[in-house]
């Protein structure tokens, strides 16, 4: 079909456009969401007001928002650093599950260890499990050029089903009345939390991870290599950079950060490994990373906003009898808006007659 308009690449896109991109994309996503809410018989203004009140209008709501934001922050940082290096890690969900499994294994195997020793060991073991899971697709890509989108996505299903095997089989708690739960973690294996709410140590770990990752990317040689490889692998190879080594290091770091989200979810929130541990934090982390423009500092803000979206959707279910899936619908609309706005930032519409 002969279209009257065409896309023409901008020679020098304005840097200001990239800064306003997330706000514009969120606005468009919410506008599209308002249309869908109207079709569902809900008043969009009232719905968004209820969501904001539920997520940020009380101490309880804000604390629950931060609880939801913690795994999004850690997994979003992991996805973002991989994307920075040009590696499309779609496997944060599986890496999260592997981290939860590794941390649980340490807690169940050595229950007699004191908390100051057990909890760091749980974190290290969980991060190692996630790093290992991230290295598999990295090796497949660097050694045999296997597409990492396919391998990381497939790794999600394998990791989730492996955890299901454990909680339905060898690790199933005989006192769980048939539910697919591992035995509850002892108090020594539970991350400390703030008095009166569920905000736990994982939030502080996420903030420290964001700080460390920002410093790594900006002030170290490895960070420089990550940025150059992501921008131009050919130029990085010409400059003598070791693409294989950097890719393996990045995916070990990416998988470890996503796995840390799993450890924190088990030890800080759930208290035990179970079927359906994550409601899709690893997939939502992709939206977090893109909205944040792969920036660690912006990832903190975006994770809180999307955490609030998840908490606010629960309020919609209670106050307006709307399905909780509204939150995931809004996430999808926001992601598509990001991609559309990003396309218009890098390209412009040109009438063919004017070319």
C-alpha positions as CSV (number, residue, x, y, z in Angstrom):
1,X,0.0,0.0,0.0
2,X,1.3,3.4,-1.0
3,X,1.0,5.6,2.1
4,X,0.9,9.4,1.7
5,X,3.3,9.9,4.6
6,X,6.6,8.3,5.5
7,X,8.9,8.1,8.5
8,X,12.2,10.0,8.2
9,X,15.0,9.6,10.8
10,X,15.8,12.8,12.6
11,X,19.4,13.8,12.1
12,X,19.7,15.4,15.6
13,X,16.8,14.6,18.0
14,X,16.5,17.2,20.8
15,X,17.8,15.8,24.1
16,X,14.9,17.6,25.9
17,X,12.5,15.3,24.1
18,X,14.1,12.2,25.8
19,X,13.6,13.8,29.2
20,X,9.9,14.5,28.7
21,X,9.3,11.1,26.9
22,X,8.2,9.2,30.1
23,X,5.8,11.9,31.2
24,X,4.2,12.1,27.8
25,X,4.0,8.3,27.5
26,X,2.4,7.9,30.9
27,X,-0.1,10.7,30.1
28,X,-1.1,9.0,26.8
29,X,-1.3,5.6,28.5
30,X,-3.6,7.0,31.2
31,X,-5.7,8.8,28.5
32,X,-6.2,5.5,26.6
33,X,-6.9,3.8,29.9
34,X,-9.6,6.3,30.6
35,X,-11.3,5.3,27.4
36,X,-11.2,1.7,28.4
37,X,-12.5,2.4,31.9
38,X,-15.4,4.4,30.3
39,X,-16.2,1.3,28.2
40,X,-16.3,-0.7,31.4
41,X,-18.9,1.6,32.9
42,X,-16.5,3.4,35.3
43,X,-15.9,7.1,35.6
44,X,-12.2,7.6,34.7
45,X,-11.7,10.5,37.0
46,X,-13.2,8.7,40.0
47,X,-11.2,5.6,39.2
48,X,-7.9,7.4,39.0
49,X,-8.7,9.3,42.2
50,X,-9.4,6.0,44.0
51,X,-6.2,4.6,42.7
52,X,-4.2,7.6,43.9
53,X,-5.9,7.6,47.3
54,X,-5.3,3.8,47.7
55,X,-1.6,4.0,46.8
56,X,-0.5,7.3,48.3
57,X,-3.4,8.7,50.4
58,X,-2.4,7.0,53.7
59,X,0.6,5.7,55.6
60,X,-0.7,2.1,55.0
61,X,-1.2,2.7,51.3
62,X,2.3,4.3,50.9
63,X,3.9,1.5,52.8
64,X,2.2,-1.1,50.5
65,X,3.3,0.9,47.5
66,X,6.9,0.7,48.7
67,X,6.6,-3.0,49.3
68,X,5.4,-3.5,45.7
69,X,8.1,-1.1,44.4
70,X,11.0,-3.0,46.0
71,X,11.0,-6.1,43.6
72,X,10.2,-3.8,40.7
73,X,13.2,-1.6,41.6
74,X,15.6,-4.5,41.9
75,X,14.4,-6.4,38.8
76,X,14.2,-3.1,36.9
77,X,17.8,-2.3,37.6
78,X,18.8,-5.8,36.5
79,X,16.9,-5.5,33.2
80,X,18.1,-2.0,32.6
81,X,21.8,-2.8,32.9
82,X,21.4,-5.7,30.5
83,X,19.6,-3.4,28.0
84,X,22.4,-0.9,28.4
85,X,24.8,-3.5,27.1
86,X,22.5,-4.3,24.2
87,X,21.5,-7.7,25.7
88,X,17.7,-8.2,25.6
89,X,17.1,-9.9,29.0
90,X,13.5,-10.9,29.1
91,X,14.2,-13.4,31.8
92,X,14.0,-11.3,35.0
93,X,10.9,-13.3,36.1
94,X,12.8,-16.6,36.0
95,X,15.9,-15.1,37.6
96,X,13.7,-13.8,40.4
97,X,12.3,-17.3,41.0
98,X,15.7,-18.8,41.0
99,X,16.8,-16.2,43.6
100,X,13.9,-17.1,45.7
101,X,14.7,-20.7,45.4
102,X,18.4,-20.2,46.3
103,X,17.6,-18.1,49.3
104,X,15.0,-20.6,50.5
105,X,17.4,-23.5,50.1
106,X,19.9,-21.8,52.4
107,X,17.3,-21.0,55.0
108,X,15.9,-24.6,55.0
109,X,19.3,-26.2,54.9
110,X,21.0,-24.2,57.7
111,X,18.1,-23.1,60.0
112,X,20.3,-23.0,63.1
113,X,22.5,-20.1,61.9
114,X,22.1,-16.8,63.6
115,X,20.3,-14.0,61.6
116,X,23.4,-11.8,61.0
117,X,25.0,-14.8,59.2
118,X,22.0,-16.5,57.7
119,X,20.4,-13.6,56.0
120,X,23.6,-12.5,54.1
121,X,24.2,-16.1,53.1
122,X,20.6,-16.3,51.8
123,X,21.2,-13.1,49.7
124,X,24.5,-14.4,48.3
125,X,23.1,-17.8,47.5
126,X,20.0,-16.3,45.8
127,X,22.0,-13.9,43.8
128,X,24.4,-16.6,42.7
129,X,21.4,-18.7,41.5
130,X,20.1,-15.8,39.5
131,X,23.5,-15.0,38.1
132,X,23.9,-18.6,37.0
133,X,20.5,-18.4,35.3
134,X,21.4,-15.2,33.6
135,X,24.7,-16.6,32.4
136,X,23.1,-19.5,30.5
137,X,21.6,-17.3,27.7
138,X,24.7,-15.1,27.8
139,X,26.9,-18.1,27.0
140,X,24.5,-19.3,24.3
141,X,24.7,-15.9,22.6
142,X,28.4,-15.3,22.9
143,X,29.4,-18.9,22.0
144,X,26.8,-19.9,19.4
145,X,24.9,-16.6,18.6
146,X,21.6,-18.0,20.0
147,X,19.0,-15.2,20.2
148,X,18.8,-14.2,23.8
149,X,15.2,-13.0,23.6
150,X,14.1,-16.6,23.1
151,X,16.4,-18.2,25.6
152,X,15.7,-15.7,28.4
153,X,12.0,-16.0,27.8
154,X,12.1,-19.8,27.8
155,X,14.2,-19.6,31.0
156,X,11.3,-18.0,32.8
157,X,9.0,-21.0,32.3
158,X,11.7,-23.4,33.3
159,X,12.5,-21.6,36.5
160,X,8.8,-21.2,37.4
161,X,8.1,-24.8,36.8
162,X,11.2,-25.9,38.7
163,X,10.0,-23.9,41.7
164,X,6.5,-25.5,41.3
165,X,8.2,-28.9,41.3
166,X,9.9,-28.2,44.6
167,X,6.8,-26.8,46.4
168,X,4.5,-29.5,45.1
169,X,7.1,-32.2,45.8
170,X,10.3,-32.4,47.8
171,X,9.9,-29.1,49.7
172,X,6.1,-29.3,50.2
173,X,5.2,-28.4,53.8
174,X,3.2,-31.3,55.3
175,X,1.4,-28.8,57.5
176,X,0.2,-26.7,54.6
177,X,-3.1,-28.6,54.2
178,X,-2.2,-29.6,50.7
179,X,-1.3,-26.1,49.5
180,X,1.9,-25.8,47.4
181,X,4.0,-24.1,50.0
182,X,7.5,-24.7,51.3
183,X,7.9,-24.7,55.1
184,X,7.7,-21.2,56.6
185,X,11.1,-19.5,57.1
186,X,12.2,-19.1,60.7
187,X,12.3,-15.6,62.1
188,X,16.1,-15.6,61.8
189,X,15.7,-15.9,58.0
190,X,13.2,-13.0,57.7
191,X,14.4,-9.6,56.7
192,X,13.8,-6.9,59.3
193,X,10.9,-4.5,58.5
194,X,9.7,-1.2,59.8
195,X,7.4,-1.2,62.8
196,X,3.8,-1.2,61.9
197,X,4.1,-2.0,58.2
198,X,5.7,-4.4,55.7
199,X,8.4,-2.2,54.3
200,X,11.5,-4.3,54.7
201,X,15.3,-4.2,54.3
202,X,14.9,-5.0,50.6
203,X,14.0,-1.4,49.9
204,X,17.3,-0.2,51.3
205,X,19.1,-2.9,49.3
206,X,17.3,-1.6,46.2
207,X,18.4,2.0,46.9
208,X,22.0,0.9,47.5
209,X,21.9,-1.2,44.3
210,X,20.7,1.8,42.3
211,X,23.4,4.0,43.8
212,X,26.1,1.4,43.1
213,X,24.9,0.8,39.6
214,X,24.8,4.5,38.8
215,X,28.4,4.8,40.0
216,X,29.4,1.7,38.0
217,X,28.0,3.0,34.8
218,X,29.4,6.5,35.1
219,X,32.7,6.2,36.9
220,X,34.2,2.8,36.0
221,X,35.9,1.3,33.0
222,X,33.3,-1.5,33.0
223,X,30.5,1.0,32.9
224,X,32.1,2.8,30.0
225,X,32.4,-0.5,28.1
226,X,28.8,-1.4,28.9
227,X,27.6,1.9,27.4
228,X,29.8,1.7,24.3
229,X,28.9,-1.9,23.6
230,X,25.2,-1.0,23.9
231,X,25.5,1.9,21.5
232,X,27.8,0.3,18.9
233,X,29.2,-3.2,19.3
234,X,31.2,-2.7,16.1
235,X,33.0,0.4,17.5
236,X,33.6,-1.4,20.8
237,X,35.1,-4.4,19.0
238,X,37.3,-2.0,16.9
239,X,38.5,-0.3,20.2
240,X,39.6,-3.6,21.5
241,X,36.9,-4.2,24.1
242,X,36.2,-7.8,25.1
243,X,32.5,-8.1,24.2
244,X,32.2,-11.7,25.4
245,X,33.7,-10.9,28.9
246,X,31.6,-7.8,29.3
247,X,28.4,-9.6,28.2
248,X,29.0,-12.4,30.7
249,X,29.7,-9.9,33.5
250,X,26.6,-7.9,32.7
251,X,24.3,-10.9,32.6
252,X,25.7,-12.2,35.9
253,X,25.0,-8.8,37.4
254,X,21.5,-8.5,35.8
255,X,20.5,-12.0,36.9
256,X,21.8,-11.3,40.4
257,X,19.8,-8.1,40.8
258,X,16.6,-9.8,39.6
259,X,17.4,-12.7,41.9
260,X,17.8,-10.4,44.9
261,X,14.2,-9.3,44.2
262,X,13.2,-12.9,44.7
263,X,15.1,-13.3,47.9
264,X,13.6,-10.2,49.3
265,X,10.1,-11.3,48.3
266,X,10.5,-14.6,50.1
267,X,12.4,-13.3,53.2
268,X,10.7,-9.9,53.4
269,X,7.1,-10.4,52.4
270,X,5.9,-13.9,51.8
271,X,7.8,-15.8,54.5
272,X,8.0,-19.0,52.4
273,X,8.5,-20.2,48.9
274,X,5.2,-20.8,47.1
275,X,3.4,-21.3,43.8
276,X,2.8,-18.0,42.1
277,X,5.3,-16.2,44.2
278,X,5.5,-13.3,41.8
279,X,2.5,-11.6,40.1
280,X,4.8,-10.8,37.1
281,X,7.3,-8.5,38.7
282,X,10.0,-9.6,36.2
283,X,7.8,-8.7,33.3
284,X,6.7,-5.4,34.7
285,X,10.4,-4.6,35.3
286,X,10.8,-4.3,31.5
287,X,8.3,-1.5,31.6
288,X,10.1,0.1,34.6
289,X,13.4,0.0,32.7
290,X,12.0,1.5,29.5
291,X,10.1,4.3,31.3
292,X,13.2,5.1,33.3
293,X,15.3,5.3,30.1
294,X,17.6,2.7,31.6
295,X,18.7,5.2,34.2
296,X,19.2,3.8,37.8
297,X,18.0,7.0,39.5
298,X,14.9,7.2,37.4
299,X,14.2,3.5,38.0
300,X,13.6,4.4,41.7
301,X,10.9,6.9,40.8
302,X,9.2,4.7,38.1
303,X,9.2,1.6,40.3
304,X,7.3,3.6,43.0
305,X,4.8,4.9,40.4
306,X,4.1,1.4,39.1
307,X,4.0,0.0,42.6
308,X,1.4,2.5,43.3
309,X,-0.5,1.4,40.2
310,X,-0.6,-2.2,41.5
311,X,-1.8,-1.1,45.0
312,X,-4.3,1.3,43.5
313,X,-5.8,-1.4,41.4
314,X,-6.7,-3.3,44.6
315,X,-8.6,-0.2,45.7
316,X,-10.5,-0.2,42.4
317,X,-11.5,-3.8,43.0
318,X,-12.8,-2.9,46.5
319,X,-14.4,0.5,45.9
320,X,-15.6,0.2,42.3
321,X,-15.9,-3.5,41.7
322,X,-13.4,-3.4,38.9
323,X,-11.1,-6.4,38.1
324,X,-7.5,-6.1,39.4
325,X,-6.3,-6.7,35.9
326,X,-7.0,-3.0,35.2
327,X,-3.5,-2.4,36.5
328,X,-1.9,-4.7,34.0
329,X,-4.0,-3.2,31.2
330,X,-2.7,0.3,32.2
331,X,0.9,-1.1,32.2
332,X,0.5,-2.4,28.7
333,X,-1.0,0.8,27.4
334,X,1.8,2.8,29.0
335,X,4.4,0.5,27.5
336,X,2.9,0.8,24.0
337,X,2.7,4.6,24.5
338,X,6.4,4.6,25.4
339,X,7.3,2.8,22.2
340,X,5.1,5.0,20.1
341,X,6.4,8.3,21.6
342,X,10.0,7.0,21.3
343,X,9.5,6.3,17.6
344,X,8.2,9.9,17.1
345,X,11.2,11.3,19.0
346,X,13.7,9.5,16.7
347,X,11.7,9.9,13.5
348,X,9.3,12.4,12.0
349,X,6.4,12.1,9.7
350,X,7.0,13.6,6.3
351,X,4.5,14.0,3.4
352,X,5.9,12.2,0.4
353,X,5.0,15.1,-1.9
354,X,7.2,17.4,0.2
355,X,10.3,15.2,0.0
